[in-house]
Amino acid sequence: MQKPINMYTLSTCSHCKATRKFLDDCKVKYEFTDVDLLEGEERAAILEDVKKWNPRCSFPTIIIGDRVIVGYREDEIKEALGL
């Protein structure tokens, strides 16, 4: 069974887009949130979540199971997914 994958991204971020394409190419299911498209309290709440995983609050922040990967790191993502 696949570990849950949740990703915090920015809609304009090239690293975020590359990560999403990589996950699509690997044919894994994931959820993502484009943080820059949120507003007000919803954005503030999501940013607090991101800071729990990644205090620097940089993007993409990828959570695979209980592992956190920050940035587009193909090898780390493959390892976390067991590919």
N, C-alpha and C positions, 0 to 999 in steps of 0.2 A: 504494500500500500504506500502511496506517495505521501511524503510529509507535506503539511500545508505550507504554501508559499504565499507570503504577503509582501508587497513591495510599495514603498513610498517613493513617488517620482515627481518630476516637474514636466509639464507638457512640452516645454521648449528645450529640454536637456538632451544633448546628443548621446551621452552615456546611458541615460534612462531608456532612450529609444533603442539603443544597441542591446541593452540587457533584455528588453521585452522581445526583440527579434530573436535573440539567442534562445530564450525560453520557448518561444513559439517554434523555433527550428528543432528544439529538443522534444517537442510535443508534450510538454508538461502543462498542467493547469495551474494558474496562479491568479491572485487578485491583486489589483493595484489601485492606488489612489493618487491622482494628479493633484498634489497639495496646492499648487498655485492657482488651480481653478476653483478652489473652495473660498468661501467668504466668511467673515465675522467669527462667531463663536465656533462654528464647525471647523474652520481653519485653525483656530487657536487650540481646540481640543486635539485635533490630529497632530499638530506640531508638538504638543505635550507628549503624545504617544511616541512620535519619532524620537524625541529627546531621551525617552526611557531606553530605547534601543541603541541610539547613536547620539551621544551628548553634543557632538559637533553639529548635528542637524544638517548633514550634507546628503546629497542625492546621487544616485539612487541608494536607498537603504532597503536591503533585501533581508527578509526573515524567512529562513527555511527550517521548519521545525523550531528548535530553540537556538539555532545558530544565526548570527547576524553577519552579513557581508555588506560592506560599504563600498560603493563604486562598482564599475563594470569589471569584474574579476572572473573571467570565464573558467579558469582552472578551479578556483574556490567554489564556484557555483556547481560545476560538474562533480566535485568531490562531495559537496553537501547533498547532492541529489543521488549520489552513488552511481554516476554514469561512467 
